[in-house]
Each structure stands twice: as C-alpha cells, then as structure tokens.
C-alpha cells in the first residue's frame, strides 16, 4: 500500500484502523472498541482492554522463541564497558527486581521515580515498574535537587530508584547527594530508595531508607506481570512548563503499546530482530519511546549508549557503534550531527567504518536545517528523515514513513502527517490558512492512541495549555505552513515568530539561510526588542573547526546572505560569532533565555541547561553589540 492509501484508510475509518493495529499487541482481554469519547474533549483509547506493558516488551518474545535474541546492547565509550542482555536474561532480571519492589510495598497505581544514567538497569527499572502495574516517572539523571524535589512533590512516589553516579567525559557526577538534597527539600518523602552502586562513585546509604539494588534483586521472589486497564497510566514524564512548574505528561498503557508498535515498521522500517538505535537518554521522551518501549515491544534489539557524539573519544563514535553492532535504523538529534559535522566537516571519520548495515537515519528534537541533512545524505548515502513530534505526542506527528513508502524528500520539511494526525494551519482566529501561509500548527481532535490524554493531576492546566486556544484542536505551540503537496514545514515555536515592523517572520527561516554558509557549523536567531521596528533579528553563529577567516568577514557575508534570500524586510543586520550556544541536555537551543538576556530581563536558569557558564559568554557577546545592558 502507498502512504496515501494508508492515511486514507485511517481517515475513512479510524476505529477500524486502530483496532487492526491493536491486534499486533498481546492483550489479556482485548478492548471492545478503540476510541472512548464520552468525556470529550478528553479522549481515551482501548480503555476497557486488559494488558501489561512489560509482558509485551519482554515476556511474549521469550515465549515466542526469541529468548536468545539480544534485547539490550550496552555500549559505554566513557567507561569502556559493553554488555549484551538477551530477552530471556532481561525477563529474569526484570521479574526479580519487580518482585523486590513488590515485596517493599509498591502496588498498582503507586508512582516510582527513576533517576538514572544511561545504563541497562534504567530500562530494567522502567520495565519492572510497569510489570507490577505501578507508574514510573523518569527524571533525567543529574538534574538539580530543586528540580527533582518539584517532581517528587507532584508525583508523590512511594519509591525512588537511582544510581550512585552518572559519568560524563572527564567527570563523575555523584547522584546520591543530589537525591538526598531533593528528598530534604521535598514535602513528600518516599518510603524507600533503591541505589545502583557504580564503582566510579560508591554512595553512602541511609540505613532504613536506602537499599542496594544488587542485594534487593538477588534475594527477591520474581513477580508476574499484572494486567492493567488500557487507560491505566504507564508513566508520567515531566516536560518544561512556561510557568516554571513542569507539566506531567501521562501515557495510557493500551494506546502507548499500539502506537509505538505500529511506528517501528511503518515509520522506522525495522522488522523484529533488527538492531535499532536512538542516541538519546531515557530521561527524555525519545528515550521512553525509542530506547526502551518501541524497540522492545516490537522485538528489536535496542542500544543503551553512554557517550557523546564527539569527544568519546572522537567524532567517529556514532559510526563505530553503528558498524560494530549492525544498526539498521539510527535516530539522533540534528544538534548531534552538527557537532559531528563541526569536528569532521569532510566526513573523514565516516569512511573509517563499514556502515553497510545502516539503511536509514532519523532526526528529531528540533528543526533539522537543510544544510545538516544534505551533509548527512552525502556522507552516509542513505535516506535521512527529518520527523517532527513532541513529548506530549510520544511519537511522530509528521514523518517520511519509509516502512510504508519512501516519499520524495523536501529539505526543511519533516514530510507528511502520520495516520491519527489531522494537521491544520490556523490563523489567530482559528480559521484554516491557504497553502504556503505561516500560521499556528494545530491537530484536530481526537489525537491518536499513545498521545497524552491529560496532564497528571492537572486537567484544567491540560485544557488551558493545549485545548482552549482553538476549540476542537490540540495546539502544538509550533508555527509553520503546508505546501501544495501537503508537506508540513515547522518554522519555529509560536514564541519564536518575530514581528519586524508589522511583518511576521520565522527565525527558523533565517537560521536555515545562516546554516547554509560554508563556515557556519551552528546558529540561532532571536528577536531582540527595537524601539523603531518592535523587534529585530539577531544571529549568533558558531564556526566550523579549522575556519581561519576573520570573523567580521563571515558575519558580513551572513548578513548579506539573509538579505538576499529573505529580503530587506527581515531587517537582518545583527550577527555575531560565539564559541557555543546554550542548550538543554537534549540539544534544544535556549532561544527564550537568550532573548531575556538581550532585553535585559530577569530569567530563571533553565533546569535542563547543559552548561550554565555559556550564558555568561552569551551576555558578554550581546553586550559587545549594545544589548543586555
């Protein structure tokens, strides 16, 4: 079937489409129907089915003859360790750890916070929690105590599972002091914690509260999988909120299983047994969907990688892992490729490895500029798919569905909407806009299975954040347009559309132009306040390694380029070279924070920032232009 036929089949009969997809999941009792809409605009999927996430991700593969297949490959260039864990071994370990949690009083519906680095035990903890019907909330390992405390008070966990430390290039981050600090600050106190001791930093355990993972697992009676309702929460994942109070995105069990399983073949083009690698972290949504659940549910081998795109040890680490472990589909963030490209613009490291196993590459997490995609296509000689989704949706809203049909690539576009998503471009009044016109991207309700049904203990906030602006639609918070062929273009967060003398302009469009300059490795454009025009665009660029031209020549060329490609209307004349851009740990550039610095406003240090010292560098750079007084 062609993509348009699959999409039309969903449009014509969504109920039949999703019930058919649900047959690929093993249910303890199948749902009577797909959509439950009696509480619209809050929708649920497969609510009355009974099912278990861990059973579908682990046990059923063992029972189906895949016990000896490797489920998890652990590869840590930082410690030099590797391990392979089969589905049978995974089942034994997860069942034992689940039994340990159960013996300590964790029951169906209880919350368990997981605060761990990229080690296989992080996945085991997630699976063990879902095995007994509890609800996990993974918090990115190394998050500050205050941020962890906020999540403890919101989720009210019975237990917290953590590691003694995380390991970054050149440094060990002790997690236990951060965890202790968070528990001290939080009003809610967990009944107990479980600590995975890593030899790089052994933690001191508090008697009566902290338990050693290895000892607990060793002495436990294995737990069976507990079937839960299709609308039982599998997890809560906190995403940053504009108010500083994080939003707890919920994932219902049934829809989560059905949607992720469907995507593995149809979008990522892998069959059971193939090796799939998402180079992310379990603390982010990509780690939930495509390190842990998607691959394992579908019977794929997944990779847990404890390293960085560059520096562990070099810009060839991605290619080594792909070559060594025979990765078929690879998923990373555009920022990771930009880091690799900056270190190795000519792709010399690419040619050191046999990458014939790799059939496709996927980019997500932020806009993939055409220059990065072209570089990757030229170096890797495989389809490079930009696809677009959010923490809230849990899987791709728009993609090139290689497992159905490889559609023509259009640079700058994550291609076309996936089944389940009726994507519309709306003006401020909520009216659909013509092809090519920039507007708010909204999705007609109901959202498909696997997306957020609401926020944890915050139904009113769910409605005000996502449903109230455009009644009958989910507001994505992104701005963009669709072309005549129905391809979607994500140009900016709605907040990043700037108004220059009455003209609404996308910062993303300007970033695309800057990124096309041969000396530019990475860039960001922000809107700064201007007395005359309201806002002016300001470009910040990082140069490729080995560029020895004068900075003022490069910035002058960049200004000229934007004026040529976008026109004088952009009023683009501010451009500056910086060593690096401030980012979250998942690679998103902190544009809003830079706007606050430029405009001299107070700002809250983002909890997810990779390196706070960068903000001082940015402040100095902006002061040299007369901003950030």
Buried (B, 14 or more C-beta within 10 A) or exposed (E): EEBEEBBEBBEEEBEEBBBBBBEBBBBEEBBEBBBBEEEEBBBBBBBBBBBBBBBBBBBBBBEEEBBEBBBBBBBBBBBEEEBBBBBBBBBBBBBBBBBBBBEBEBEEEBBBBBBBBBBBBBBBBBBBBBBBBBBBBBBBBBBBBEBBBBBBBBBBBBBBBBBBBBBBEEEBBBBBBBBBBBBEBBEBEBEBBBBBBBEBBEBEBBEEBBBBBEEBBEEBEBBBBBBBBBBBBBBBBBBBBEEEEBBBBBBBBBBBBBBBBBBBBBBBBBEBBBBBBBBBBBBBBBBBBBBBBBBBBBBBBBBBBBBBBBBBEBBBBBBBBBBBBBBBBBBBBBBBBBBBBBBBBEBEBBEEBEBEBBBBBBBBBBBBBBBBBEBBBEBBEBBBBBBBBBBBBBBBBBBBBBBBBBBEBBEBBBBBBBBBBBBBBBEEEBEEBEEEEBBBBBBEBBBBBBBBBBBBEBEEBBBEBBBEBBEEBBBBBBBBBBEEEBBBBBBBBBBBBBEBEEBEBBBBBBBBBBBBBEBBBBBBBBBBBBEEBBBBBBBBBBBBEEBEEEBEEBBEBBBEBBBEBBEEEBBBBBBBBBEBBBBBBBBBBBBBBBBBBBBEEEBEEBBBBBEEEBBEBBBEBBEEEEBBE
